[in-house]
Amino acid sequence: MALHMVLVMLSLLPLLEAQNPEHTNITIGTPITNETLSWLSDKWFFMGAAFRNLKYRQEIQTMQTVFFYLDSNLINDTIELREFQTIDDQCVYNSTQLRYQRENGTLSKYAQGVEIFAHLIALKKHGAFMLAFDLKDEKKRGLSLYTKKPDIAPELLKVFQKAVKHVGLDESEILFVDWKKDRCSQQQKQQPEPEETKKDP
């Protein structure tokens, strides 16, 4: 659901190219290669996000923690997503498929009959990636952060904070998750998937 939240329609490249990349060290629109897909095929932790969209802010506040597994399929250009959320001290499992567009560096999925997109911003040096959306819309723009470990190194935190300001958001709008509230990790060790499951169509 964390990825579902941020995979919304956007057109980022013209806006970001107009900015000075030296201030953020972020690149939008980088093609997705097999190397990137292999790197993405791993376990990831949702660390936080800054959203102007009230709906998504409320969803983040409802979620206590989220971690997920990505498994890239190079044959049919899909990525399997297996996601574990802690909500109201309960572990909820969700699985779905994402599609990727190699040329423009976007991910997409169908939700309620509509295909929605997001640009992938890989931060391989930091073992992290960001998803950005609706940067042209002052009322809906947002940026989210995912890492390979349930913590944020000081250097990565600075990168994320600068990126948030760079896209026109404020640091005060960042919402972080508290991994002390995680209820899924131990349950996952005991069984492959939690009993309470749901699957996107």
TORKOL-4160 file (C-alpha; in steps of 0.2 Angstrom, whole numbers, padded with zeros to 4 digits, m for minus):
201
<pt num="1" X="0000" Y="0000" Z="0000"/>
<pt num="2" X="0015" Y="0012" Z="0003"/>
<pt num="3" X="0020" Y="0010" Z="m0015"/>
<pt num="4" X="0001" Y="0010" Z="m0021"/>
<pt num="5" X="0000" Y="0027" Z="m0012"/>
<pt num="6" X="0014" Y="0035" Z="m0021"/>
<pt num="7" X="0011" Y="0027" Z="m0039"/>
<pt num="8" X="0001" Y="0042" Z="m0045"/>
<pt num="9" X="0000" Y="0051" Z="m0062"/>
<pt num="10" X="0014" Y="0063" Z="m0064"/>
<pt num="11" X="0025" Y="0072" Z="m0076"/>
<pt num="12" X="0041" Y="0077" Z="m0067"/>
<pt num="13" X="0055" Y="0077" Z="m0080"/>
<pt num="14" X="0053" Y="0095" Z="m0087"/>
<pt num="15" X="0051" Y="0103" Z="m0070"/>
<pt num="16" X="0067" Y="0094" Z="m0062"/>
<pt num="17" X="0077" Y="0097" Z="m0077"/>
<pt num="18" X="0075" Y="0115" Z="m0075"/>
<pt num="19" X="0083" Y="0114" Z="m0057"/>
<pt num="20" X="0101" Y="0114" Z="m0053"/>
<pt num="21" X="0105" Y="0095" Z="m0050"/>
<pt num="22" X="0121" Y="0099" Z="m0040"/>
<pt num="23" X="0110" Y="0104" Z="m0025"/>
<pt num="24" X="0101" Y="0088" Z="m0023"/>
<pt num="25" X="0111" Y="0075" Z="m0033"/>
<pt num="26" X="0095" Y="0067" Z="m0039"/>
<pt num="27" X="0092" Y="0062" Z="m0057"/>
<pt num="28" X="0074" Y="0061" Z="m0064"/>
<pt num="29" X="0070" Y="0051" Z="m0080"/>
<pt num="30" X="0085" Y="0039" Z="m0079"/>
<pt num="31" X="0082" Y="0024" Z="m0089"/>
<pt num="32" X="0079" Y="0008" Z="m0079"/>
<pt num="33" X="0092" Y="m0005" Z="m0084"/>
<pt num="34" X="0093" Y="m0024" Z="m0080"/>
<pt num="35" X="0106" Y="m0019" Z="m0067"/>
<pt num="36" X="0094" Y="m0007" Z="m0058"/>
<pt num="37" X="0081" Y="m0020" Z="m0058"/>
<pt num="38" X="0092" Y="m0033" Z="m0050"/>
<pt num="39" X="0097" Y="m0020" Z="m0037"/>
<pt num="40" X="0078" Y="m0017" Z="m0034"/>
<pt num="41" X="0075" Y="m0035" Z="m0031"/>
<pt num="42" X="0077" Y="m0035" Z="m0013"/>
<pt num="43" X="0069" Y="m0031" Z="0004"/>
<pt num="44" X="0064" Y="m0013" Z="0007"/>
<pt num="45" X="0058" Y="m0002" Z="0021"/>
<pt num="46" X="0047" Y="0013" Z="0020"/>
<pt num="47" X="0055" Y="0026" Z="0030"/>
<pt num="48" X="0044" Y="0042" Z="0027"/>
<pt num="49" X="0037" Y="0054" Z="0015"/>
<pt num="50" X="0032" Y="0072" Z="0013"/>
<pt num="51" X="0015" Y="0074" Z="0005"/>
<pt num="52" X="0004" Y="0089" Z="0001"/>
<pt num="53" X="m0011" Y="0077" Z="m0004"/>
<pt num="54" X="m0021" Y="0076" Z="0012"/>
<pt num="55" X="m0027" Y="0058" Z="0008"/>
<pt num="56" X="m0010" Y="0051" Z="0007"/>
<pt num="57" X="m0004" Y="0061" Z="0023"/>
<pt num="58" X="m0019" Y="0052" Z="0032"/>
<pt num="59" X="m0014" Y="0035" Z="0026"/>
<pt num="60" X="0004" Y="0037" Z="0032"/>
<pt num="61" X="m0002" Y="0042" Z="0049"/>
<pt num="62" X="m0013" Y="0027" Z="0049"/>
<pt num="63" X="0002" Y="0015" Z="0045"/>
<pt num="64" X="0014" Y="0011" Z="0059"/>
<pt num="65" X="0027" Y="0003" Z="0048"/>
<pt num="66" X="0029" Y="m0005" Z="0030"/>
<pt num="67" X="0042" Y="m0016" Z="0023"/>
<pt num="68" X="0041" Y="m0026" Z="0006"/>
<pt num="69" X="0050" Y="m0037" Z="m0006"/>
<pt num="70" X="0052" Y="m0033" Z="m0024"/>
<pt num="71" X="0055" Y="m0047" Z="m0037"/>
<pt num="72" X="0059" Y="m0041" Z="m0055"/>
<pt num="73" X="0054" Y="m0051" Z="m0070"/>
<pt num="74" X="0064" Y="m0046" Z="m0085"/>
<pt num="75" X="0054" Y="m0056" Z="m0097"/>
<pt num="76" X="0037" Y="m0048" Z="m0095"/>
<pt num="77" X="0043" Y="m0031" Z="m0088"/>
<pt num="78" X="0034" Y="m0033" Z="m0071"/>
<pt num="79" X="0039" Y="m0032" Z="m0053"/>
<pt num="80" X="0031" Y="m0043" Z="m0040"/>
<pt num="81" X="0027" Y="m0033" Z="m0024"/>
<pt num="82" X="0024" Y="m0042" Z="m0007"/>
<pt num="83" X="0021" Y="m0030" Z="0007"/>
<pt num="84" X="0019" Y="m0031" Z="0026"/>
<pt num="85" X="0011" Y="m0017" Z="0035"/>
<pt num="86" X="0008" Y="m0014" Z="0053"/>
<pt num="87" X="m0009" Y="m0005" Z="0056"/>
<pt num="88" X="m0017" Y="m0003" Z="0073"/>
<pt num="89" X="m0004" Y="m0015" Z="0080"/>
<pt num="90" X="m0009" Y="m0029" Z="0067"/>
<pt num="91" X="0001" Y="m0036" Z="0053"/>
<pt num="92" X="m0008" Y="m0035" Z="0036"/>
<pt num="93" X="m0001" Y="m0043" Z="0020"/>
<pt num="94" X="m0004" Y="m0037" Z="0002"/>
<pt num="95" X="0003" Y="m0043" Z="m0015"/>
<pt num="96" X="0002" Y="m0035" Z="m0032"/>
<pt num="97" X="0012" Y="m0032" Z="m0048"/>
<pt num="98" X="0020" Y="m0016" Z="m0054"/>
<pt num="99" X="0026" Y="m0013" Z="m0072"/>
<pt num="100" X="0041" Y="m0003" Z="m0077"/>
<pt num="101" X="0045" Y="0008" Z="m0092"/>
<pt num="102" X="0063" Y="0007" Z="m0095"/>
<pt num="103" X="0065" Y="0022" Z="m0106"/>
<pt num="104" X="0058" Y="0035" Z="m0095"/>
<pt num="105" X="0062" Y="0027" Z="m0078"/>
<pt num="106" X="0044" Y="0025" Z="m0072"/>
<pt num="107" X="0035" Y="0012" Z="m0062"/>
<pt num="108" X="0016" Y="0010" Z="m0064"/>
<pt num="109" X="0001" Y="m0001" Z="m0058"/>
<pt num="110" X="m0017" Y="m0002" Z="m0061"/>
<pt num="111" X="m0028" Y="0004" Z="m0047"/>
<pt num="112" X="m0047" Y="0005" Z="m0049"/>
<pt num="113" X="m0046" Y="0003" Z="m0068"/>
<pt num="114" X="m0033" Y="0017" Z="m0070"/>
<pt num="115" X="m0014" Y="0015" Z="m0073"/>
<pt num="116" X="m0004" Y="0027" Z="m0062"/>
<pt num="117" X="0014" Y="0031" Z="m0063"/>
<pt num="118" X="0029" Y="0037" Z="m0053"/>
<pt num="119" X="0047" Y="0041" Z="m0057"/>
<pt num="120" X="0060" Y="0030" Z="m0049"/>
<pt num="121" X="0075" Y="0040" Z="m0041"/>
<pt num="122" X="0088" Y="0027" Z="m0037"/>
<pt num="123" X="0101" Y="0032" Z="m0023"/>
<pt num="124" X="0112" Y="0016" Z="m0024"/>
<pt num="125" X="0126" Y="0024" Z="m0015"/>
<pt num="126" X="0115" Y="0025" Z="0000"/>
<pt num="127" X="0105" Y="0009" Z="m0002"/>
<pt num="128" X="0089" Y="0018" Z="m0005"/>
<pt num="129" X="0077" Y="0025" Z="m0018"/>
<pt num="130" X="0064" Y="0039" Z="m0018"/>
<pt num="131" X="0047" Y="0040" Z="m0028"/>
<pt num="132" X="0041" Y="0058" Z="m0032"/>
<pt num="133" X="0024" Y="0063" Z="m0039"/>
<pt num="134" X="0014" Y="0078" Z="m0045"/>
<pt num="135" X="0028" Y="0090" Z="m0043"/>
<pt num="136" X="0019" Y="0102" Z="m0054"/>
<pt num="137" X="0004" Y="0102" Z="m0043"/>
<pt num="138" X="0007" Y="0113" Z="m0027"/>
<pt num="139" X="m0007" Y="0105" Z="m0018"/>
<pt num="140" X="m0003" Y="0086" Z="m0022"/>
<pt num="141" X="0016" Y="0085" Z="m0024"/>
<pt num="142" X="0026" Y="0073" Z="m0013"/>
<pt num="143" X="0042" Y="0063" Z="m0011"/>
<pt num="144" X="0044" Y="0046" Z="m0002"/>
<pt num="145" X="0059" Y="0037" Z="0004"/>
<pt num="146" X="0063" Y="0018" Z="0005"/>
<pt num="147" X="0079" Y="0010" Z="0012"/>
<pt num="148" X="0087" Y="m0007" Z="0013"/>
<pt num="149" X="0088" Y="m0006" Z="0032"/>
<pt num="150" X="0075" Y="0001" Z="0045"/>
<pt num="151" X="0085" Y="0016" Z="0049"/>
<pt num="152" X="0092" Y="0032" Z="0040"/>
<pt num="153" X="0110" Y="0036" Z="0040"/>
<pt num="154" X="0113" Y="0055" Z="0044"/>
<pt num="155" X="0120" Y="0058" Z="0026"/>
<pt num="156" X="0105" Y="0050" Z="0018"/>
<pt num="157" X="0093" Y="0060" Z="0029"/>
<pt num="158" X="0102" Y="0076" Z="0023"/>
<pt num="159" X="0099" Y="0070" Z="0005"/>
<pt num="160" X="0081" Y="0067" Z="0008"/>
<pt num="161" X="0078" Y="0083" Z="0017"/>
<pt num="162" X="0087" Y="0093" Z="0003"/>
<pt num="163" X="0077" Y="0084" Z="m0010"/>
<pt num="164" X="0061" Y="0088" Z="m0001"/>
<pt num="165" X="0065" Y="0107" Z="m0001"/>
<pt num="166" X="0071" Y="0106" Z="m0019"/>
<pt num="167" X="0054" Y="0100" Z="m0025"/>
<pt num="168" X="0045" Y="0114" Z="m0016"/>
<pt num="169" X="0040" Y="0105" Z="0000"/>
<pt num="170" X="0045" Y="0109" Z="0018"/>
<pt num="171" X="0054" Y="0098" Z="0030"/>
<pt num="172" X="0040" Y="0101" Z="0043"/>
<pt num="173" X="0029" Y="0091" Z="0030"/>
<pt num="174" X="0040" Y="0075" Z="0032"/>
<pt num="175" X="0031" Y="0061" Z="0041"/>
<pt num="176" X="0043" Y="0046" Z="0047"/>
<pt num="177" X="0038" Y="0029" Z="0053"/>
<pt num="178" X="0043" Y="0022" Z="0070"/>
<pt num="179" X="0051" Y="0005" Z="0067"/>
<pt num="180" X="0049" Y="0001" Z="0086"/>
<pt num="181" X="0030" Y="m0002" Z="0082"/>
<pt num="182" X="0034" Y="m0015" Z="0069"/>
<pt num="183" X="0023" Y="m0031" Z="0072"/>
<pt num="184" X="0026" Y="m0040" Z="0055"/>
<pt num="185" X="0045" Y="m0045" Z="0056"/>
<pt num="186" X="0043" Y="m0058" Z="0070"/>
<pt num="187" X="0027" Y="m0065" Z="0062"/>
<pt num="188" X="0035" Y="m0066" Z="0046"/>
<pt num="189" X="0049" Y="m0077" Z="0054"/>
<pt num="190" X="0036" Y="m0089" Z="0060"/>
<pt num="191" X="0026" Y="m0091" Z="0044"/>
<pt num="192" X="0028" Y="m0086" Z="0026"/>
<pt num="193" X="0013" Y="m0074" Z="0026"/>
<pt num="194" X="0002" Y="m0067" Z="0039"/>
<pt num="195" X="m0015" Y="m0075" Z="0040"/>
<pt num="196" X="m0024" Y="m0059" Z="0037"/>
<pt num="197" X="m0021" Y="m0056" Z="0018"/>
<pt num="198" X="m0028" Y="m0046" Z="0004"/>
<pt num="199" X="m0023" Y="m0046" Z="m0014"/>
<pt num="200" X="m0025" Y="m0032" Z="m0027"/>
<pt num="201" X="m0035" Y="m0038" Z="m0042"/>
